[in-house]
Each structure stands twice: as C-alpha cells, then as structure tokens.
Amino acid sequence: MSTETQELQAVKKESLFSKKNKRLVTDPLSDNNPITIQVLGICSALAITVQIQQAIMMSLSVLFVLIGANVIVSLLRKVIPDRIRIIVQLVIVASLVIIVNEVLKAYAPDISEKLSVFVGLIITNCIIMGRLEAFALANKPGPSMMDAIGNGIGYAWILLAVAIVREIFGSGTINLEGLGIGKFQLFPEAFYEMGYMNNNLMILPPMALIVVGVIIWIQRSRNKALIEEH
Amino acid sequence: MAIDKNSNVFTFTFATIMVVVVGTILASLFLSLKPLQVAHEVDKKKMDIMGAIGFESGSEPGQVNRSNSGVLFDEFVVERISLNSKGEVINTRTDAITSGDKTDPFNIDVKKEYKSKIKKLAKKFKKDPAGLEKAMKSLDVSFPLFKCEREGKELYVIPVSGTGLWGPIWGYVALENDFKTIYGAKFDHEGETPGLGAEIKEDFFQVRFTGKTLNYGSADVFEVVKGGTPNIKDYQVDGITGGTITSKGVGEMMNRTLKIYERYFNTL
C-alpha cells in the first residue's frame, strides 16, 4: 500500500519542517511503520534483537545507510539513467553498507562480531531499496532525508522494543558493554533463589516473531483503520 | 545543452564514473582502517589462546577481554614455538611480538595456510587417513605451538583450522604436559547455522573436551561422534545434534593437526 510513489507537490520554497514534511517522519513511526505495517526488514529484526546493544548498533547502521542512500539517490535523481537505476541504487547502498561494516570492525569489534553477516545483509533490507524506489527517485534531498529519518527510526523503535523485552526476560540483564557502558543485573539473586528463571525461549528467534506479532496486535487494536478487510 | 540521460553513451559514462568514484572511496577507507582492524584481530587471537587455557571472556577480574588480552598473553605464554610438517622445531621465541615479523610463530596465519595448502589435501584424502598423513608430511607449512604456564602447570596450546558446513571453522586446543590430556578447547566459526553448527563456540560444547585423552598412534587421534552416541570412549566427544557436519569438521581438524604435533611430542 505504501510502495506506490509518493509525489510531493513542488510547493514554492516549502520549509523542511512544514506539516507535510513532518508527516514524512511521523507516519513511518506508527501508521506506516516499515516493520509492523509494511512487514519489511523482518529478517534482521528477528535475528539481532537478543541484546539491546546489538539492536542499537543495527538501528544506527540502518539509519545511516538509509539517510545516506536516500539523500545521494535524491541528489542524483535527475542524472541516473533509467535503465541502470536499480544497479546504481545497489552500488550506492552496498558502498554505504561496506563503509558501516568496516568502521564497526575497526571501532566496535565485539558488536561487529555479534552482528556478523547481518550488517552485510542491510544491502538486501527491503526498507532501503523500497524507500529509494518509492521516494528518493521522485523527491528533493530535503524531504528524502526526512523520509529516511522517519523510516529509520520507525525500524529502530520496533527493534529496540523487541530487544528490550527479549533481553530483560531472556537474559535478566541489560548488557551495554559493547557501547562502553557496562552490564546491569536486573533481578536480584534472591529472585533466582526463590525459583525465578530466565526464559530461554526469549533468546530464540521464534520469540522475536511473537513479540513483533504482539506489537502489531496492539497497534491494530488501537487503530482500526489499519485492519485490512478480506 | 540538454543531455539525453537515457542515451547509451551517457549510461556507460555514468556507470564508469560511478565505479571509479566508489572504488576510490572504499579503497582509501579500507587502507586507513586496516591497522585498527589488524590490532583487533591480534587481540582476538590472544583472547582465544587465553580461552583455551581456561580464561572465561568477560570484563570482570580474572576474565579475559580485548583490553587485557595482551597483558595476560605476555604473562602466561612463556614460549612460542613453530614446527615444520615433520614435527621438527624451526623456531623458538620468547621475546615480545612484533607485528609483521614472519618468523614469529605468533604471526603464522593458520587459517590462511589451511585454506591455501591443506584444504585441498584434506578433501582429496577424505576417505584415506593414511594417505593424508603421508601427504601432510611433505607440506611446506609451519605449525605454531604456544607453551603456557598457569597455576604451576605447563600447558601447550595448538591452533587448529578446518572446514564446517558453510565455511571455515577454527580453534585452539590446550594440552596438559603429558601431551595427551586436553585441558581446554576454544572454537569459533565464520558462518555456521545459528542454533546448530554455530553452537561449537558455546561453552556447553567446549567443556566436553576438557579431560579427554588423545589416542596417539591410531587413525583417530581424536574424534567427534554423532550427538547421542552411547559408550563414548576417552578420545571421543559428543557432537552437536543437528550440527553433525560442523561437529565432524571439528573432529577432522583436530585429528589431522594433532598428528603433526604428535611427532614433536614424541621427541620430548
């Protein structure tokens, strides 16, 4: 429903923070969320939400690639030859992803190790190619950037929400060592002595799917307009 | 003058310029970040060796992590030895490690040597262990050995490298000073299936190796058997259920590599 090209009317000197542009940021956060509504980028959302620190780094990486790719493609939209536009988009996205991967390897080796192939797989994240095709190719850099920020954050908050649930109930800790902050034990030892146990199922990928499902459920029960009719 | 952006000439020009620009950016980025990445790899290697001699990784005291791996390595590793494929000592070092010094046993890239020289032999002689042993003898490959001392015990750490289901697997095996008893083992992989083969890097699998005895002189110096096999012998460990090929890969790389070191241990 949202992959159709959104054309922005070229209003004279439209401010970057006009109402229309603000909607570009706020829409993907809720009613047009890339994960829960468009169901894009699910694979990474399931795989790297075991720990909050991984989710944070992954979200930042996707945000960076999304903003970079959207702005660059938008700047080049008038010169990119139509016949090779997908290749051009892929090259831009792939280069940005390689940059992220190499920088992570150099500056956050532990997290880079945990994210392993999933950073490389940002290239295939449908959110990015989707936004390039649907938005950046037809709009100016300013709105394109807003669109990227909106979708990036829309992706990020779902990842974070899932990661928070999974890490708290799966590991009983919040581990931010990879970000240089430290590790926090959430439940006192006495809890465990009384028989409390971490839920191992939370660590496994199926639970991520269930948590995402619960978020979708909450979202749709609050906004009936999102429920499709069959 | 308007350019027709869909003409062939423009398309090709655009593609060429794009490739050159992107190539230049990525190449320069790669070169500028390489020293940092290499340093991290060295730390990781030291961490793994410390892991084989029983250090858990973590940031608490008594655990090994990236920042203290160098200090711990210098404290516990007393000698770095390199052997040729016949098990003869080529080089012994006790001084500080200089990166890029090819004669230093620490700088031998075991994974690279495996990939370029040993992998095809291992494949060719898959069903013929005696043939593989013979072929390995004439290889021009150096094998590093790290002699460590911890809590009054002499430990020998042997790097191993092999192939799992999807790609390379590697590890470090620490032997006690009878050269037969396994003190500890640490494995890692590049892209094995999460939840199945990838479990070789988890503690529950690695502790199974501790206390096992090597069966020198036979075709199977060490073996990883199918998960759940009854009556496990002293030189066998249970593999991971659902990760059979990766588990077998662990057994294969240990078996193949330990045979080289066996010749050296026999001379001691």
Interface residues (C-beta under 8 A of the other chain):
Chain A: A47 K78 V79 I80 P81 D82 R83 I84 I87 V88 V91 I92 S95 I98 I99 E102 V103 K105 A106 Y107 P109 D110 S116 V117 E177 G182 K183 L204 P205
Chain B: K5 N6 F10 T11 F14 A15 M18 V19 V22 I25 L26 L29 F30 L33 L36 Q37 H40 D43 K44 S59 R66 G191 P194 G195
